[in-house]
Amino acid sequence: MADRARARRLAKRISTIVASAIEYEIKDPRLAGVTITDAKVTADLHDATLYYTVLGRTLDDEPDYAGAAMALERANGVLRTKVGAGTGVKFTPTLTFVRDTVPDVAHRMEELLARARQADADLARVRQGAKPAGDAQPYRVVGDNGDTSLTHELGATNTDEQDSGDRDRDD
């Protein structure tokens, strides 16, 4: 078994080799918008999982996820050969490609946050002209004549009358 640091270094090296090969050496047009985002290697260094994203040809075009997946599977043998030559390990890891959904989830979260901000702005706009349903000050306060009120019962101290506790209790 290899240590975790070696597996991380190998994963980084594999992602660099595969990304370079996709960009410069493999001439499949379906791989034009493919970007390798992450790589993970098992502890025994026999299996490597590469995460990828696909960009559309323009900002308005929908990415061709199925075409990119087929192109990556078709180029798997060539990519594994390049990885074996570039890493120099005894056993070249098998390559598995998984579409990275983190950008899609992040985009969905941004949409949800924008909707929440809009709802907050709408609520603030409605609240501006609103009046309270009851009194403007719903809690009783100590009046000018020193009468006891709810604020005294909740813990506010009245200077005229100190709380004596249970010692003056008449049970």
C-alpha positions as protocol buffer text, in pm:
chain_id: "A"
residue {
  index: 1
  type: MET
  ca { x: 0 y: 0 z: 0 }
}
residue {
  index: 2
  type: ALA
  ca { x: 119 y: 346 z: -87 }
}
residue {
  index: 3
  type: ASP
  ca { x: 84 y: 638 z: 148 }
}
residue {
  index: 4
  type: ARG
  ca { x: -179 y: 907 z: 93 }
}
residue {
  index: 5
  type: ALA
  ca { x: 74 y: 1170 z: -7 }
}
residue {
  index: 6
  type: ARG
  ca { x: 205 y: 952 z: -288 }
}
residue {
  index: 7
  type: ALA
  ca { x: -150 y: 884 z: -407 }
}
residue {
  index: 8
  type: ARG
  ca { x: -223 y: 1259 z: -413 }
}
residue {
  index: 9
  type: ARG
  ca { x: 96 y: 1334 z: -604 }
}
residue {
  index: 10
  type: LEU
  ca { x: 18 y: 1059 z: -855 }
}
residue {
  index: 11
  type: ALA
  ca { x: -340 y: 1186 z: -895 }
}
residue {
  index: 12
  type: LYS
  ca { x: -214 y: 1536 z: -967 }
}
residue {
  index: 13
  type: ARG
  ca { x: 40 y: 1405 z: -1218 }
}
residue {
  index: 14
  type: ILE
  ca { x: -225 y: 1190 z: -1390 }
}
residue {
  index: 15
  type: SER
  ca { x: -466 y: 1484 z: -1420 }
}
residue {
  index: 16
  type: THR
  ca { x: -190 y: 1697 z: -1573 }
}
residue {
  index: 17
  type: ILE
  ca { x: -92 y: 1427 z: -1824 }
}
residue {
  index: 18
  type: VAL
  ca { x: -453 y: 1355 z: -1925 }
}
residue {
  index: 19
  type: ALA
  ca { x: -545 y: 1723 z: -1957 }
}
residue {
  index: 20
  type: SER
  ca { x: -240 y: 1788 z: -2171 }
}
residue {
  index: 21
  type: ALA
  ca { x: -310 y: 1487 z: -2391 }
}
residue {
  index: 22
  type: ILE
  ca { x: -675 y: 1588 z: -2438 }
}
residue {
  index: 23
  type: GLU
  ca { x: -577 y: 1942 z: -2531 }
}
residue {
  index: 24
  type: TYR
  ca { x: -277 y: 1880 z: -2757 }
}
residue {
  index: 25
  type: GLU
  ca { x: -258 y: 1518 z: -2873 }
}
residue {
  index: 26
  type: ILE
  ca { x: -606 y: 1371 z: -2912 }
}
residue {
  index: 27
  type: LYS
  ca { x: -780 y: 1520 z: -3213 }
}
residue {
  index: 28
  type: ASP
  ca { x: -1141 y: 1423 z: -3134 }
}
residue {
  index: 29
  type: PRO
  ca { x: -1360 y: 1735 z: -3179 }
}
residue {
  index: 30
  type: ARG
  ca { x: -1598 y: 1615 z: -2906 }
}
residue {
  index: 31
  type: LEU
  ca { x: -1317 y: 1672 z: -2652 }
}
residue {
  index: 32
  type: ALA
  ca { x: -1275 y: 2039 z: -2745 }
}
residue {
  index: 33
  type: GLY
  ca { x: -1463 y: 2168 z: -2441 }
}
residue {
  index: 34
  type: VAL
  ca { x: -1354 y: 1902 z: -2188 }
}
residue {
  index: 35
  type: THR
  ca { x: -1163 y: 2015 z: -1880 }
}
residue {
  index: 36
  type: ILE
  ca { x: -1018 y: 1780 z: -1618 }
}
residue {
  index: 37
  type: THR
  ca { x: -1115 y: 1927 z: -1280 }
}
residue {
  index: 38
  type: ASP
  ca { x: -995 y: 1666 z: -1031 }
}
residue {
  index: 39
  type: ALA
  ca { x: -837 y: 1323 z: -1002 }
}
residue {
  index: 40
  type: LYS
  ca { x: -842 y: 1066 z: -726 }
}
residue {
  index: 41
  type: VAL
  ca { x: -625 y: 756 z: -701 }
}
residue {
  index: 42
  type: THR
  ca { x: -700 y: 460 z: -476 }
}
residue {
  index: 43
  type: ALA
  ca { x: -458 y: 378 z: -196 }
}
residue {
  index: 44
  type: ASP
  ca { x: -317 y: 79 z: -388 }
}
residue {
  index: 45
  type: LEU
  ca { x: -252 y: 306 z: -692 }
}
residue {
  index: 46
  type: HIS
  ca { x: -441 y: 69 z: -925 }
}
residue {
  index: 47
  type: ASP
  ca { x: -747 y: 282 z: -1006 }
}
residue {
  index: 48
  type: ALA
  ca { x: -771 y: 648 z: -1097 }
}
residue {
  index: 49
  type: THR
  ca { x: -1097 y: 843 z: -1121 }
}
residue {
  index: 50
  type: LEU
  ca { x: -1083 y: 1161 z: -1326 }
}
residue {
  index: 51
  type: TYR
  ca { x: -1356 y: 1424 z: -1294 }
}
residue {
  index: 52
  type: TYR
  ca { x: -1431 y: 1642 z: -1595 }
}
residue {
  index: 53
  type: THR
  ca { x: -1656 y: 1924 z: -1704 }
}
residue {
  index: 54
  type: VAL
  ca { x: -1777 y: 2006 z: -2052 }
}
residue {
  index: 55
  type: LEU
  ca { x: -1820 y: 2356 z: -2191 }
}
residue {
  index: 56
  type: GLY
  ca { x: -2041 y: 2442 z: -2487 }
}
residue {
  index: 57
  type: ARG
  ca { x: -1896 y: 2586 z: -2808 }
}
residue {
  index: 58
  type: THR
  ca { x: -2048 y: 2925 z: -2717 }
}
residue {
  index: 59
  type: LEU
  ca { x: -2200 y: 3060 z: -2398 }
}
residue {
  index: 60
  type: ASP
  ca { x: -2551 y: 2991 z: -2529 }
}
residue {
  index: 61
  type: ASP
  ca { x: -2484 y: 2634 z: -2647 }
}
residue {
  index: 62
  type: GLU
  ca { x: -2568 y: 2340 z: -2424 }
}
residue {
  index: 63
  type: PRO
  ca { x: -2262 y: 2115 z: -2367 }
}
residue {
  index: 64
  type: ASP
  ca { x: -2260 y: 1772 z: -2534 }
}
residue {
  index: 65
  type: TYR
  ca { x: -2217 y: 1554 z: -2225 }
}
residue {
  index: 66
  type: ALA
  ca { x: -2293 y: 1224 z: -2400 }
}
residue {
  index: 67
  type: GLY
  ca { x: -2052 y: 1296 z: -2685 }
}
residue {
  index: 68
  type: ALA
  ca { x: -1775 y: 1392 z: -2446 }
}
residue {
  index: 69
  type: ALA
  ca { x: -1830 y: 1076 z: -2239 }
}
residue {
  index: 70
  type: MET
  ca { x: -1815 y: 858 z: -2551 }
}
residue {
  index: 71
  type: ALA
  ca { x: -1500 y: 1036 z: -2673 }
}
residue {
  index: 72
  type: LEU
  ca { x: -1329 y: 990 z: -2336 }
}
residue {
  index: 73
  type: GLU
  ca { x: -1416 y: 619 z: -2329 }
}
residue {
  index: 74
  type: ARG
  ca { x: -1287 y: 582 z: -2685 }
}
residue {
  index: 75
  type: ALA
  ca { x: -959 y: 759 z: -2596 }
}
residue {
  index: 76
  type: ASN
  ca { x: -919 y: 571 z: -2266 }
}
residue {
  index: 77
  type: GLY
  ca { x: -652 y: 331 z: -2398 }
}
residue {
  index: 78
  type: VAL
  ca { x: -443 y: 607 z: -2551 }
}
residue {
  index: 79
  type: LEU
  ca { x: -473 y: 816 z: -2235 }
}
residue {
  index: 80
  type: ARG
  ca { x: -374 y: 522 z: -2015 }
}
residue {
  index: 81
  type: THR
  ca { x: -68 y: 463 z: -2233 }
}
residue {
  index: 82
  type: LYS
  ca { x: 31 y: 829 z: -2197 }
}
residue {
  index: 83
  type: VAL
  ca { x: -20 y: 807 z: -1819 }
}
residue {
  index: 84
  type: GLY
  ca { x: 197 y: 496 z: -1799 }
}
residue {
  index: 85
  type: ALA
  ca { x: 475 y: 660 z: -1998 }
}
residue {
  index: 86
  type: GLY
  ca { x: 451 y: 986 z: -1802 }
}
residue {
  index: 87
  type: THR
  ca { x: 437 y: 850 z: -1449 }
}
residue {
  index: 88
  type: GLY
  ca { x: 682 y: 560 z: -1456 }
}
residue {
  index: 89
  type: VAL
  ca { x: 494 y: 356 z: -1196 }
}
residue {
  index: 90
  type: LYS
  ca { x: 512 y: -25 z: -1201 }
}
residue {
  index: 91
  type: PHE
  ca { x: 139 y: -67 z: -1265 }
}
residue {
  index: 92
  type: THR
  ca { x: -43 y: 192 z: -1476 }
}
residue {
  index: 93
  type: PRO
  ca { x: -375 y: 272 z: -1306 }
}
residue {
  index: 94
  type: THR
  ca { x: -704 y: 212 z: -1485 }
}
residue {
  index: 95
  type: LEU
  ca { x: -874 y: 537 z: -1578 }
}
residue {
  index: 96
  type: THR
  ca { x: -1238 y: 604 z: -1502 }
}
residue {
  index: 97
  type: PHE
  ca { x: -1403 y: 926 z: -1616 }
}
residue {
  index: 98
  type: VAL
  ca { x: -1683 y: 1081 z: -1411 }
}
residue {
  index: 99
  type: ARG
  ca { x: -1865 y: 1400 z: -1503 }
}
residue {
  index: 100
  type: ASP
  ca { x: -1808 y: 1665 z: -1237 }
}
residue {
  index: 101
  type: THR
  ca { x: -2142 y: 1802 z: -1121 }
}
residue {
  index: 102
  type: VAL
  ca { x: -2002 y: 2062 z: -882 }
}
residue {
  index: 103
  type: PRO
  ca { x: -2038 y: 2351 z: -1133 }
}
residue {
  index: 104
  type: ASP
  ca { x: -2402 y: 2253 z: -1198 }
}
residue {
  index: 105
  type: VAL
  ca { x: -2476 y: 2239 z: -825 }
}
residue {
  index: 106
  type: ALA
  ca { x: -2301 y: 2573 z: -771 }
}
residue {
  index: 107
  type: HIS
  ca { x: -2508 y: 2729 z: -1051 }
}
residue {
  index: 108
  type: ARG
  ca { x: -2827 y: 2591 z: -893 }
}
residue {
  index: 109
  type: MET
  ca { x: -2724 y: 2730 z: -553 }
}
residue {
  index: 110
  type: GLU
  ca { x: -2662 y: 3073 z: -710 }
}
residue {
  index: 111
  type: GLU
  ca { x: -3012 y: 3063 z: -860 }
}
residue {
  index: 112
  type: LEU
  ca { x: -3165 y: 2972 z: -522 }
}
residue {
  index: 113
  type: LEU
  ca { x: -2972 y: 3250 z: -348 }
}
residue {
  index: 114
  type: ALA
  ca { x: -3085 y: 3502 z: -610 }
}
residue {
  index: 115
  type: ARG
  ca { x: -3447 y: 3395 z: -555 }
}
residue {
  index: 116
  type: ALA
  ca { x: -3405 y: 3430 z: -178 }
}
residue {
  index: 117
  type: ARG
  ca { x: -3253 y: 3779 z: -220 }
}
residue {
  index: 118
  type: GLN
  ca { x: -3545 y: 3878 z: -443 }
}
residue {
  index: 119
  type: ALA
  ca { x: -3797 y: 3747 z: -189 }
}
residue {
  index: 120
  type: ASP
  ca { x: -3618 y: 3941 z: 88 }
}
residue {
  index: 121
  type: ALA
  ca { x: -3626 y: 4258 z: -122 }
}
residue {
  index: 122
  type: ASP
  ca { x: -3998 y: 4209 z: -192 }
}
residue {
  index: 123
  type: LEU
  ca { x: -4068 y: 4156 z: 178 }
}
residue {
  index: 124
  type: ALA
  ca { x: -3869 y: 4469 z: 272 }
}
residue {
  index: 125
  type: ARG
  ca { x: -4065 y: 4670 z: 14 }
}
residue {
  index: 126
  type: VAL
  ca { x: -4396 y: 4546 z: 156 }
}
residue {
  index: 127
  type: ARG
  ca { x: -4280 y: 4606 z: 514 }
}
residue {
  index: 128
  type: GLN
  ca { x: -4189 y: 4972 z: 452 }
}
residue {
  index: 129
  type: GLY
  ca { x: -4545 y: 5103 z: 456 }
}
residue {
  index: 130
  type: ALA
  ca { x: -4684 y: 4848 z: 701 }
}
residue {
  index: 131
  type: LYS
  ca { x: -4815 y: 4936 z: 1047 }
}
residue {
  index: 132
  type: PRO
  ca { x: -4810 y: 4699 z: 1345 }
}
residue {
  index: 133
  type: ALA
  ca { x: -5127 y: 4496 z: 1399 }
}
residue {
  index: 134
  type: GLY
  ca { x: -5148 y: 4594 z: 1767 }
}
residue {
  index: 135
  type: ASP
  ca { x: -4988 y: 4871 z: 1964 }
}
residue {
  index: 136
  type: ALA
  ca { x: -4666 y: 5021 z: 1837 }
}
residue {
  index: 137
  type: GLN
  ca { x: -4506 y: 4925 z: 2172 }
}
residue {
  index: 138
  type: PRO
  ca { x: -4666 y: 4593 z: 2277 }
}
residue {
  index: 139
  type: TYR
  ca { x: -4483 y: 4570 z: 2613 }
}
residue {
  index: 140
  type: ARG
  ca { x: -4583 y: 4764 z: 2921 }
}
residue {
  index: 141
  type: VAL
  ca { x: -4321 y: 5003 z: 3049 }
}
residue {
  index: 142
  type: VAL
  ca { x: -4269 y: 5171 z: 3386 }
}
residue {
  index: 143
  type: GLY
  ca { x: -4483 y: 5480 z: 3391 }
}
residue {
  index: 144
  type: ASP
  ca { x: -4402 y: 5821 z: 3534 }
}
residue {
  index: 145
  type: ASN
  ca { x: -4585 y: 5750 z: 3861 }
}
residue {
  index: 146
  type: GLY
  ca { x: -4365 y: 5442 z: 3939 }
}
residue {
  index: 147
  type: ASP
  ca { x: -4630 y: 5171 z: 3901 }
}
residue {
  index: 148
  type: THR
  ca { x: -4516 y: 4812 z: 3856 }
}
residue {
  index: 149
  type: SER
  ca { x: -4526 y: 4680 z: 3503 }
}
residue {
  index: 150
  type: LEU
  ca { x: -4446 y: 4379 z: 3292 }
}
residue {
  index: 151
  type: THR
  ca { x: -4090 y: 4494 z: 3240 }
}
residue {
  index: 152
  type: HIS
  ca { x: -4039 y: 4482 z: 3617 }
}
residue {
  index: 153
  type: GLU
  ca { x: -4166 y: 4125 z: 3625 }
}
residue {
  index: 154
  type: LEU
  ca { x: -3931 y: 4027 z: 3340 }
}
residue {
  index: 155
  type: GLY
  ca { x: -3625 y: 4142 z: 3532 }
}
residue {
  index: 156
  type: ALA
  ca { x: -3601 y: 4520 z: 3504 }
}
residue {
  index: 157
  type: THR
  ca { x: -3531 y: 4669 z: 3848 }
}
residue {
  index: 158
  type: ASN
  ca { x: -3748 y: 4936 z: 4000 }
}
residue {
  index: 159
  type: THR
  ca { x: -3553 y: 5167 z: 4229 }
}
residue {
  index: 160
  type: ASP
  ca { x: -3843 y: 5218 z: 4473 }
}
residue {
  index: 161
  type: GLU
  ca { x: -3901 y: 4853 z: 4545 }
}
residue {
  index: 162
  type: GLN
  ca { x: -3631 y: 4586 z: 4572 }
}
residue {
  index: 163
  type: ASP
  ca { x: -3709 y: 4218 z: 4526 }
}
residue {
  index: 164
  type: SER
  ca { x: -3679 y: 4056 z: 4867 }
}
residue {
  index: 165
  type: GLY
  ca { x: -3710 y: 3697 z: 4748 }
}
residue {
  index: 166
  type: ASP
  ca { x: -3875 y: 3434 z: 4965 }
}
residue {
  index: 167
  type: ARG
  ca { x: -3771 y: 3570 z: 5308 }
}
residue {
  index: 168
  type: ASP
  ca { x: -4071 y: 3806 z: 5332 }
}
residue {
  index: 169
  type: ARG
  ca { x: -4317 y: 3548 z: 5208 }
}
residue {
  index: 170
  type: ASP
  ca { x: -4640 y: 3504 z: 5402 }
}
residue {
  index: 171
  type: ASP
  ca { x: -4756 y: 3145 z: 5344 }
}
